Amino acid sequence: MWWACKEAIPTKHNLLKRKILNEDRCEQCGMESETTAHALWNCSTLDEIWESTLGFEDQSQLGAPNIMDLINLTHEKRKNVDLLAMWHPPPANCVKLKFDGIVFREFGKAGLGVMVHDCQGNVIASLLEQAPLPFSPIIVEAMAAARAITFSQELGITEFMLEGDSEAVINSLRSTEASLTTYGHLLEFAKSTLVTNKCIAFSHIRRSGNRVAHNLAKHARHVRGLPVWVENIPPHPYDVLFTDPG
């Protein structure tokens, strides 16, 4: 890190300044100058790596011309993390289902992620799935919520608390009136399959409390079929599981 802060890494930009090279275009993206910040952070080919790293999910929003500025921006960001996102277990007779959906616009797909755990935080099951891309991201969230409900039925679960970071979707699920939104039919059908006299609740949480489901949905980019893990999650979001405050 010290070498990076001192611009002492032999990037193409630094070698050009020393007249060792004639040009400094990045070999990976082929678009920008290979500065230290670009090679370690800003290059578009690194997006997937940084976005799957805990604490750097919104990496693209932290543009920085050099490593020292990047360190300062990251430090400020972490100081402002919402400390109120805390673990709230479901009632003893219920489980908690977390869902999230993500858009893969570059190849016309959506990713759905669901995690199920008990009142002690133990993982019961997890799911990730690809789906056709609808015309709106909010529909992807509704698809993920509906998939979480049907997944609970496949597991034989009738009492649960459903959590997601889409406030609009959660409010639609809570409402006793029929939804007239573009995604309302998805939620209405899922709700119609529920056993109404059981412990069922719908809860909105912040993105910071939904990291595992978010990472499961992101990992759907790499899968085919319908991967389901019972009493486990795939290796990809393990680092997030033990720090997810929700």
N, C-alpha and C positions, 0 to 999 in steps of 0.2 A: 504494500500500500504506500509506503514511503517513496518508493521509486516512481509510482504512478503520480503521486502528488507533486513530485519534483520534475515531472515530464522527462524522466530518465529511461523510460521504456523505449526500445528500438522500434517504434511504430514507423510506418512509411512516411508520415508527416515529419517526424523528427529526423529521419534519414535524409529526407529531401532538404531540410534546413541545413544539414551538414554536407550537402552536395554529393551524397553517396548514391541517391536515386534521382531520376529525372521527373518522376511524377509520384503522387501520393494517394491515388484512388484506392479505396478499400477493395481487397480481393474477394470479400465475401458478398457484399451487396452490390459492388460495382458502381456505386452512385456518389458516395461522399468521400471527403478526405479522411484518411485513417489516422485521426488524432488519438490520443490516449483515451479520452472520454468516449469517442466513437467506438474504438476497439473493445472497450470494457463495458459499455453501457448503451450508447445511442444507436448502434447498428441494428437495422430492422431484423437481421437474422438472429439476434439475441432475444427478441421479444418473448418468444415462447418460454425460454429458459427463465428469464426474470419474472414473468407473470406467474410461473408455477412455484416461485420461491416465496415463502412466508414473509409478509411485510412489504413485498414489492409488486403486489397484484396490479397496481395502477402505475407501473413503471413509466409508461408512455407520457404521463402527466408531469414527470419530473425531469424536464429538459435542463441540461446543465452544460456550459461550455468547457468546463474542466473538472477534474476529480475533486478538487477542494470545494468547489461550489456544490458539487453533487453530495459530498459528505455533509455539508451544512444544511442543504435542503432536506436530506434524509433525517438528520437530527431534529430539525424543526417539525417535520411531519410526525415523527414518533412522539415528540412532546405533546402533540395535539391529539393523540389517539384517544378515543372515547373510553374512559375507564369505567363507565357504567354498564358496559356489556358484560354481564356476569351469568354464571350458570344458574338456570332455573329449572329444576327437575320437574317432570310431569308427576301427577298423582301416582301413588303406589300401584294402583290398578291399571294404569295407562302406560303407553310407550310414547316416545316423541319421534315424529317423522319430520325430517328437514328436507326441503326440496329447493332446487334452483334450475334455471334454464339459461342457456347461453347460445349466441348466434355464431355460426361459422359461415359468414356470408360468402367467403371466397370459394366455397364448393357447395353452396346451396343446401346446407344442413343445419340442424339445431342439435344441441346436446342437452340431455336431461339427466339430472343427478338426484338421487334420493338416499338418505341415510336414516336408519331406524335404530334407536337405542332406548334402553330402559331407564328407570328412575335413578339408577346409580351411574349412568353414563356408559354402561357396557354396550358395545355394538351388537345388535341383533342381526342386522342384515344391511346390505347396501346394493344399489343398482345404478348403472349408468347405461344410457341408451341414445342412439342417434335417431333423429326423426326428420321428415321433410321440413324444409324451412318455410314458415308462413310469412305473410307480408309485414308483420309487426312484431317487435321484440316482446311486447306485453302478452301476445298470444303464446309465445314460447314459455313464459312464466306460467301461464294458465295450463299449458300442456304438461309442464312438470308437476304442478299441483295435482292435476287429475291423475297423472301417472302414479304419484305417491299414494293416492287414495286406492287405486286399483291394486297397487303393489301390496298395500296392507291387507287387502282381501285375499290375495294370493298366498300370503303368509298366515292367514287365519286370524288376523288381528282385527278386533272389532272396537277396541277402546284405545283412543290415541289423541295426542295433541299434534296438530299439523302446523309447522312453522316455515315461513319463507320471508324473503326480504322485499317482496313486491306488495306494497300496501294496498294497491288497487285490487289485486287478486284476493288477498286476505279479506278485504272488506266485502268483496262480492260473495265469498264463501260464507261470511258471517250473516249476510243479509237474508231475510226471510222472503224477500220479493224476488221475482224472476229477473235475471240480469238481461238487459237489452244491449250489452256490449258485443263487440265482434268475437269475444271469446266466451261469452256467457253460456252458450250451449254446452261447451266442454265441462264447465264447472257444474252446471245444473244436472247433467247426466251423471257425473261422478257423485254428486250429493244424493242423487236419487237412489244410489245403491247402498247408502249407509243405513246402519241400524240406529234409528233415532233415539232409542232409550238408553244408549250406551254413553260412556264418557268420551265425548268428542268435542274438541275445541280448536279454534283457529287463531294463530298468534303471529303478529308481525314482529320481525326482529331486524336489527341493522345488519348490513353486509358483513361487518366485523364479527358478528355472531353466527354467520352462515358459511364459514370458509370451507368446511369439509364438503357440503353439498355443492358449493360453487366449483371446487376443484374436481369433484366427481364429474360434474357436467362438462368441464373443460377437457377432462381426460377422454370423454366420449368421442373426441376428434379422432382418436387412434383405434377405435374398436369397431368390430362388425358383430352383428347378432345382438344378443341380449345378455351381457355379463351380469351375473348376480352373485354376490358373496354372502354366505350365511355365517353369522357371528364373526364377521371380518369386513375389511375394506381392502381395495387394491393397494399395492405398495405406494403408488404415486402420491396420495394425499396424507400419508402417515405422519409427516412432520407437522401437518396442520391439525390433525386429530387431537394431539395432546396439548395444543394451545388454543383450540377453539373455545371461546368463552361461553358459547351458547349451549 
